[in-house]
Amino acid sequence: MSIPVDCLGSSKSDDSSVDAAKNVAPSLGIDGSKLSKGASNYDPSKLTHYVYYSNEKREKILGIKVRSKEESTRDMLVDFKARGWVA
């Protein structure tokens, strides 16, 4: 069975990445209504397990700070806009 994974590191797959993109899009001059609607077949009640990640070890050993989903999504949309993939 395949379980959808949120590409931005959410502990569960949901529409939070889509919501983050729609929240930051207007500040970049991007029409959020033209962005993806998310997975229409996603049903969290059908997931058998969740994967939880802790950032403590990464931060402690490597000194890498994890950025928020909104920050990462904003950078992604800036790049997409520069490439002409979104208007």
Buried (B, 14 or more C-beta within 10 A) or exposed (E): EEEEEBEBEBEBBBBBBBBBBBBBBEEBEBEBEEBEEBEEEEEEEEBEEEEEEEEEEEEEEEEEEEEEBBEBBBEBBBEBBEEEEBE
